[in-house]
């Protein structure tokens, strides 16, 4: 009887030990899985952050480029419009408008900036020409 009881106790102890070992193994596996999941989450977060940063950089570059282009284009357009209106006004008002250095008429001028020289036409019916002829 005593031997049988001892054997039973030993068997029970062995079973308990096995169960404990199994539980420990399961816990270890769970911990490993949790760690792996955490690492994956960290990787995902990093990737997302990198993507966001790249997108922000691209947006900033695009915005900067657009601003520069628009600013430059607007200035050029305004200068062009201003210069044309000025030349038109000068030709209507005074007559022959030429470049000082080359003596070329305005219609042939290509380069900018150019210095203008105004030569007035003498109209026989203007008061200036009458006064000049009388004197």
N, CA, C and O of each residue as an XYZ file, in Angstrom:
540
protein
N       0.825     -1.194      0.000
C       0.000      0.000      0.000
C       0.863      1.250      0.000
O       0.634      2.207     -0.740
N       1.837      1.195      0.840
C       2.702      2.361      0.922
C       3.427      2.580     -0.406
O       3.586      3.711     -0.867
N       3.845      1.518     -0.982
C       4.559      1.632     -2.256
C       3.633      2.195     -3.338
O       4.028      3.053     -4.128
N       2.446      1.715     -3.354
C       1.489      2.180     -4.343
C       1.191      3.668     -4.145
O       1.108      4.430     -5.109
N       1.036      4.058     -2.907
C       0.765      5.471     -2.613
C       1.942      6.339     -3.030
O       1.776      7.423     -3.589
N       3.134      5.830     -2.742
C       4.336      6.581     -3.122
C       4.439      6.706     -4.644
O       4.797      7.760     -5.170
N       4.126      5.640     -5.323
C       4.165      5.655     -6.777
C       3.137      6.653     -7.340
O       3.417      7.403     -8.275
N       1.973      6.634     -6.754
C       0.929      7.550     -7.183
C       1.349      9.009     -6.947
O       1.128      9.882     -7.786
N       1.949      9.237     -5.804
C       2.425     10.594     -5.491
C       3.508     11.030     -6.464
O       3.532     12.172     -6.924
N       4.388     10.112     -6.763
C       5.450     10.429     -7.713
C       4.867     10.735     -9.097
O       5.291     11.669     -9.776
N       3.905      9.938     -9.483
C       3.263     10.159    -10.771
C       2.561     11.524    -10.808
O       2.640     12.256    -11.794
N       1.900     11.829     -9.749
C       1.216     13.113     -9.658
C       2.216     14.271     -9.725
O       1.992     15.272    -10.406
N       3.292     14.109     -9.021
C       4.336     15.141     -9.036
C       4.916     15.303    -10.445
O       5.147     16.417    -10.913
N       5.139     14.189    -11.094
C       5.671     14.249    -12.455
C       4.684     14.946    -13.395
O       5.060     15.771    -14.227
N       3.442     14.592    -13.235
C       2.414     15.221    -14.064
C       2.352     16.735    -13.814
O       2.250     17.534    -14.744
N       2.417     17.094    -12.542
C       2.402     18.515    -12.186
C       3.600     19.235    -12.790
O       3.480     20.346    -13.308
N       4.736     18.597    -12.716
C       5.950     19.191    -13.284
C       5.804     19.360    -14.802
O       6.176     20.389    -15.367
N       5.263     18.342    -15.431
C       5.068     18.420    -16.875
C       4.094     19.558    -17.228
O       4.320     20.319    -18.169
N       3.033     19.649    -16.468
C       2.057     20.713    -16.702
C       2.692     22.094    -16.516
O       2.451     23.019    -17.292
N       3.498     22.202    -15.478
C       4.192     23.475    -15.227
C       5.132     23.823    -16.383
O       5.203     24.968    -16.830
N       5.838     22.814    -16.845
C       6.751     23.035    -17.964
C       5.988     23.477    -19.216
O       6.389     24.401    -19.924
N       4.887     22.790    -19.456
C       4.069     23.152    -20.602
C       3.542     24.595    -20.480
O       3.557     25.359    -21.446
N       3.091     24.935    -19.305
C       2.611     26.293    -19.062
C       3.714     27.322    -19.287
O       3.490     28.372    -19.890
N       4.905     27.004    -18.793
C       6.039     27.903    -18.975
C       6.366     28.081    -20.462
O       6.630     29.184    -20.940
N       6.336     26.967    -21.157
C       6.615     27.025    -22.599
C       5.565     27.893    -23.319
O       5.890     28.717    -24.174
N       4.311     27.675    -22.942
C       3.243     28.464    -23.550
C       3.423     29.958    -23.262
O       3.239     30.807    -24.135
N       3.786     30.246    -22.017
C       4.008     31.644    -21.642
C       5.153     32.255    -22.449
O       5.070     33.389    -22.921
N       6.215     31.479    -22.592
C       7.354     31.960    -23.370
C       6.958     32.223    -24.826
O       7.338     33.233    -25.419
N       6.197     31.303    -25.374
C       5.737     31.478    -26.750
C       4.868     32.734    -26.880
O       5.007     33.498    -27.836
N       3.990     32.934    -25.929
C       3.128     34.114    -25.939
C       3.957     35.398    -25.854
O       3.699     36.376    -26.556
N       4.952     35.365    -24.978
C       5.832     36.535    -24.849
C       6.564     36.815    -26.162
O       6.674     37.965    -26.588
N       7.056     35.763    -26.789
C       7.746     35.930    -28.071
C       6.813     36.532    -29.121
O       7.181     37.443    -29.862
N       5.610     35.997    -29.158
C       4.635     36.509    -30.113
C       4.329     37.996    -29.856
O       4.258     38.794    -30.790
N       4.153     38.342    -28.604
C       3.890     39.737    -28.244
C       5.048     40.637    -28.662
O       4.841     41.723    -29.203
N       6.258     40.176    -28.408
C       7.440     40.959    -28.793
C       7.493     41.149    -30.312
O       7.780     42.238    -30.809
N       7.211     40.069    -31.027
C       7.215     40.158    -32.489
C       6.152     41.157    -32.976
O       6.405     41.958    -33.875
N       4.987     41.096    -32.379
C       3.919     42.021    -32.743
C       4.329     43.469    -32.471
O       4.087     44.359    -33.287
N       4.942     43.687    -31.330
C       5.405     45.036    -30.993
C       6.436     45.533    -32.006
O       6.391     46.681    -32.448
N       7.362     44.649    -32.363
C       8.375     45.030    -33.356
C       7.729     45.377    -34.701
O       8.107     46.347    -35.358
N       6.751     44.564    -35.091
C       6.054     44.836    -36.348
C       5.334     46.192    -36.294
O       5.353     46.955    -37.260
N       4.711     46.472    -35.169
C       4.033     47.759    -35.013
C       5.024     48.916    -35.111
O       4.754     49.934    -35.749
N       6.171     48.737    -34.468
C       7.205     49.772    -34.536
C       7.642     50.001    -35.979
O       7.792     51.142    -36.417
N       7.848     48.905    -36.714
C       8.258     49.018    -38.115
C       7.200     49.762    -38.924
O       7.511     50.648    -39.720
N       5.950     49.383    -38.704
C       4.863     50.040    -39.427
C       4.841     51.531    -39.134
O       4.705     52.351    -40.042
N       4.976     51.877    -37.855
C       4.971     53.293    -37.474
C       6.105     54.043    -38.153
O       5.917     55.140    -38.678
N       7.286     53.433    -38.134
C       8.435     54.066    -38.773
C       8.185     54.293    -40.256
O       8.464     55.366    -40.792
N       7.651     53.258    -40.914
C       7.365     53.382    -42.338
C       6.368     54.505    -42.595
O       6.542     55.308    -43.512
N       5.323     54.552    -41.775
C       4.320     55.598    -41.937
C       4.944     56.977    -41.758
O       4.671     57.896    -42.529
N       5.780     57.112    -40.738
C       6.433     58.404    -40.500
C       7.300     58.794    -41.685
O       7.285     59.944    -42.126
N       8.061     57.825    -42.200
C       8.909     58.113    -43.348
C       8.077     58.552    -44.544
O       8.424     59.509    -45.236
N       6.979     57.846    -44.783
C       6.114     58.209    -45.904
C       5.563     59.616    -45.725
O       5.548     60.408    -46.667
N       5.110     59.925    -44.513
C       4.575     61.255    -44.254
C       5.632     62.322    -44.493
O       5.355     63.357    -45.099
N       6.849     62.064    -44.014
C       7.919     63.035    -44.208
C       8.194     63.245    -45.696
O       8.358     64.376    -46.154
N       8.241     62.141    -46.444
C       8.486     62.250    -47.875
C       7.389     63.060    -48.550
O       7.665     63.927    -49.378
N       6.141     62.769    -48.188
C       5.027     63.507    -48.778
C       5.134     64.991    -48.461
O       4.928     65.835    -49.333
N       5.458     65.311    -47.202
C       5.593     66.715    -46.813
C       6.695     67.391    -47.610
O       6.528     68.512    -48.091
N       7.835     66.696    -47.748
C       8.937     67.273    -48.512
C       8.527     67.524    -49.955
O       8.822     68.578    -50.519
N       7.839     66.539    -50.555
C       7.399     66.708    -51.930
C       6.447     67.889    -52.058
O       6.557     68.686    -52.989
N       5.512     67.998    -51.118
C       4.570     69.106    -51.150
C       5.296     70.437    -51.034
O       4.992     71.380    -51.765
N       6.259     70.517    -50.111
C       7.009     71.759    -49.949
C       7.757     72.110    -51.220
O       7.749     73.265    -51.646
N       8.409     71.120    -51.836
C       9.142     71.380    -53.066
C       8.201     71.866    -54.153
O       8.499     72.835    -54.852
N       7.057     71.190    -54.299
C       6.110     71.606    -55.316
C       5.625     73.023    -55.063
O       5.558     73.834    -55.986
N       5.288     73.322    -53.820
C       4.810     74.657    -53.489
C       5.869     75.697    -53.800
O       5.572     76.726    -54.406
N       7.099     75.437    -53.392
C       8.170     76.397    -53.644
C       8.348     76.623    -55.136
O       8.450     77.764    -55.585
N       8.386     75.541    -55.906
C       8.573     75.679    -57.345
C       7.435     76.482    -57.958
O       7.673     77.383    -58.762
N       6.218     76.166    -57.588
C       5.080     76.879    -58.141
C       5.156     78.357    -57.809
O       4.923     79.205    -58.671
N       5.483     78.672    -56.551
C       5.552     80.074    -56.156
C       6.606     80.807    -56.978
O       6.357     81.906    -57.474
N       7.772     80.205    -57.123
C       8.828     80.860    -57.878
C       8.393     81.089    -59.317
O       8.559     82.183    -59.855
N       7.836     80.054    -59.941
C       7.428     80.188    -61.331
C       6.369     81.268    -61.484
O       6.467     82.126    -62.361
N       5.369     81.221    -60.638
C       4.287     82.196    -60.747
C       4.810     83.608    -60.503
O       4.445     84.541    -61.219
N       5.662     83.764    -59.498
C       6.203     85.074    -59.170
C       6.989     85.625    -60.362
O       6.796     86.770    -60.771
N       7.865     84.802    -60.904
C       8.696     85.217    -62.031
C       7.820     85.547    -63.230
O       7.980     86.590    -63.864
N       6.897     84.649    -63.529
C       6.042     84.880    -64.697
C       5.234     86.158    -64.550
O       5.085     86.921    -65.504
N       4.716     86.388    -63.357
C       3.931     87.601    -63.148
C       4.789     88.846    -63.361
O       4.351     89.804    -63.998
N       5.998     88.832    -62.832
C       6.878     89.987    -63.013
C       7.178     90.219    -64.486
O       7.122     91.348    -64.974
N       7.494     89.150    -65.180
C       7.830     89.295    -66.589
C       6.627     89.834    -67.364
O       6.762     90.720    -68.209
N       5.468     89.291    -67.065
C       4.270     89.764    -67.759
C       4.041     91.248    -67.491
O       3.748     92.019    -68.405
N       4.179     91.635    -66.231
C       3.936     93.033    -65.899
C       4.948     93.950    -66.589
O       4.581     95.002    -67.112
N       6.223     93.546    -66.589
C       7.245     94.361    -67.260
C       6.948     94.478    -68.754
O       7.067     95.554    -69.339
N       6.567     93.371    -69.352
C       6.285     93.355    -70.778
C       5.109     94.277    -71.101
O       5.169     95.090    -72.023
N       4.059     94.129    -70.333
C       2.873     94.964    -70.559
C       3.215     96.441    -70.353
O       2.816     97.302    -71.137
N       3.961     96.712    -69.284
C       4.333     98.100    -69.010
C       5.184     98.674    -70.139
O       4.959     99.794    -70.597
N       6.171     97.879    -70.582
C       7.063     98.390    -71.625
C       6.306     98.621    -72.927
O       6.543     99.617    -73.611
N       5.410     97.728    -73.273
C       4.644     97.914    -74.517
C       3.771     99.155    -74.427
O       3.711     99.958    -75.358
N       3.096     99.301    -73.296
C       2.223    100.479    -73.171
C       3.040    101.774    -73.193
O       2.621    102.772    -73.779
N       4.203    101.745    -72.553
C       5.058    102.928    -72.552
C       5.518    103.271    -73.969
O       5.455    104.427    -74.387
N       5.973    102.276    -74.691
C       6.434    102.525    -76.057
C       5.295    103.012    -76.948
O       5.472    103.910    -77.771
N       4.149    102.414    -76.771
C       2.986    102.828    -77.562
C       2.651    104.292    -77.275
O       2.410    105.092    -78.178
N       2.648    104.603    -75.980
C       2.349    105.987    -75.589
C       3.375    106.949    -76.175
O       3.021    107.998    -76.713
N       4.667    106.578    -76.064
C       5.718    107.466    -76.562
C       5.629    107.656    -78.071
O       5.811    108.767    -78.570
N       5.348    106.577    -78.800
C       5.268    106.708    -80.258
C       4.073    107.553    -80.663
O       4.149    108.328    -81.616
N       2.976    107.406    -79.943
C       1.803    108.234    -80.275
C       2.070    109.695    -79.921
O       1.743    110.603    -80.685
N       2.662    109.901    -78.767
C       2.842    111.266    -78.276
C       3.933    112.012    -79.045
O       3.740    113.144    -79.486
N       5.085    111.349    -79.193
C       6.245    112.083    -79.711
C       6.689    111.676    -81.103
O       7.411    112.424    -81.763
N       6.279    110.528    -81.554
C       6.697    110.154    -82.905
C       7.726    109.060    -82.917
O       7.466    107.946    -82.463
N       8.917    109.374    -83.443
C       9.938    108.363    -83.692
C      10.690    108.036    -82.397
O      11.354    108.910    -81.841
N      10.599    106.813    -81.914
C      11.290    106.399    -80.698
C      12.403    105.446    -81.093
O      12.154    104.426    -81.736
N      13.638    105.776    -80.707
C      14.776    104.929    -81.089
C      15.637    104.641    -79.877
O      15.527    105.297    -78.841
N      16.504    103.640    -80.028
C      17.449    103.286    -78.980
C      18.634    104.241    -79.059
O      19.066    104.607    -80.152
N      19.168    104.651    -77.890
C      20.252    105.636    -77.878
C      21.522    105.054    -78.476
O      22.187    105.710    -79.278
N      21.873    103.805    -78.087
C      23.153    103.249    -78.523
C      23.162    102.912    -80.005
O      24.062    103.324    -80.737
N      22.165    102.166    -80.444
C      22.186    101.662    -81.818
C      21.458    102.559    -82.804
O      21.741    102.519    -84.002
N      20.533    103.360    -82.321
C      19.752    104.199    -83.212
C      18.650    103.433    -83.921
O      18.012    103.963    -84.830
N      18.420    102.189    -83.514
C      17.390    101.364    -84.158
C      16.015    101.777    -83.651
O      15.863    102.155    -82.489
N      15.029    101.705    -84.514
C      13.670    102.008    -84.045
C      13.175    100.957    -83.055
O      13.687     99.839    -83.010
N      12.190    101.326    -82.277
C      11.705    100.467    -81.208
C      11.199     99.133    -81.734
O      11.326     98.113    -81.058
N      10.636     99.131    -82.910
C      10.080     97.896    -83.448
C      11.162     96.839    -83.662
O      10.863     95.645    -83.691
N      12.416     97.269    -83.813
C      13.503     96.310    -84.036
C      14.232     95.925    -82.754
O      15.111     95.064    -82.777
N      13.878     96.550    -81.644
C      14.591     96.263    -80.402
C      14.149     94.920    -79.836
O      12.956     94.633    -79.732
N      15.133     94.106    -79.475
C      14.821     92.791    -78.936
C      15.268     92.701    -77.486
O      14.568     92.134    -76.646
N      16.425     93.256    -77.199
C      16.968     93.079    -75.853
C      16.352     94.054    -74.870
O      15.880     95.129    -75.242
N      16.366     93.657    -73.606
C      15.811     94.479    -72.526
C      16.833     94.509    -71.434
O      17.401     93.444    -71.194
N      17.150     95.558    -70.741
C      16.544     96.887    -70.884
C      17.224     97.684    -71.984
O      18.398     97.463    -72.281
N      16.522     98.567    -72.561
C      17.118     99.452    -73.553
C      16.782    100.886    -73.176
O      15.740    101.161    -72.581
N      17.683    101.793    -73.532
C      17.460    103.210    -73.232
C      16.800    103.857    -74.432
O      17.195    103.630    -75.575
N      15.809    104.652    -74.162
C      15.040    105.225    -75.258
C      15.395    106.690    -75.485
O      15.712    107.436    -74.559
N      15.328    107.058    -76.733
C      15.539    108.449    -77.112
C      14.327    108.855    -77.953
O      13.935    108.145    -78.879
N      13.758    109.973    -77.626
C      12.539    110.392    -78.303
C      12.873    111.546    -79.241
O      13.405    112.572    -78.817
N      12.553    111.364    -80.522
C      12.688    112.442    -81.497
C      11.284    112.817    -81.940
O      10.530    111.983    -82.441
N      10.955    114.051    -81.751
C       9.573    114.452    -82.063
C       9.453    114.776    -83.555
O      10.357    115.337    -84.175
N       8.309    114.402    -84.091
C       8.010    114.755    -85.475
C       7.552    116.214    -85.508
O       6.922    116.705    -84.571
N       7.864    116.854    -86.542
C       7.426    118.245    -86.665
C       6.193    118.268    -87.549
O       6.257    118.005    -88.750
N       5.079    118.585    -86.927
C       3.836    118.678    -87.685
C       3.638    120.143    -88.110
O       3.764    121.052    -87.289
N       3.348    120.353    -89.319
C       3.204    121.747    -89.771
C       2.045    122.484    -89.106
O       2.040    123.714    -89.056
N       1.056    121.736    -88.591
C      -0.105    122.422    -88.031
C      -0.015    122.627    -86.522
O      -0.922    123.219    -85.937
N       1.038    122.161    -85.881
C       1.133    122.318    -84.433
C       1.538    123.729    -84.085
O       2.192    124.392    -84.891
N       1.172    124.215    -82.908
C       1.530    125.589    -82.534
C       3.035    125.803    -82.469
O       3.511    126.904    -82.744
N       3.799    124.761    -82.106
C       5.253    124.910    -81.994
C       5.853    125.213    -83.360
O       6.709    126.087    -83.494
N       5.400    124.492    -84.360
C       5.976    124.675    -85.686
C       5.573    126.043    -86.254
O       6.354    126.673    -86.967
N       4.372    126.494    -85.942
C       3.947    127.817    -86.398
C       4.814    128.902    -85.778
O       5.254    129.851    -86.428
N       5.036    128.701    -84.462
C       5.847    129.706    -83.777
C       7.259    129.698    -84.332
O       7.871    130.755    -84.486
N       7.785    128.513    -84.635
C       9.136    128.401    -85.169
C       9.241    129.024    -86.550
O      10.259    129.640    -86.868
N       8.219    128.880    -87.373
C       8.273    129.405    -88.740
C       8.075    130.917    -88.759
O       8.625    131.620    -89.607
N       7.286    131.397    -87.816
C       7.072    132.841    -87.748
C       8.325    133.557    -87.287
O       8.637    134.664    -87.726
N       9.043    132.879    -86.374
C      10.223    133.542    -85.825
C      11.320    133.463    -86.813
O      12.417    133.961    -86.560
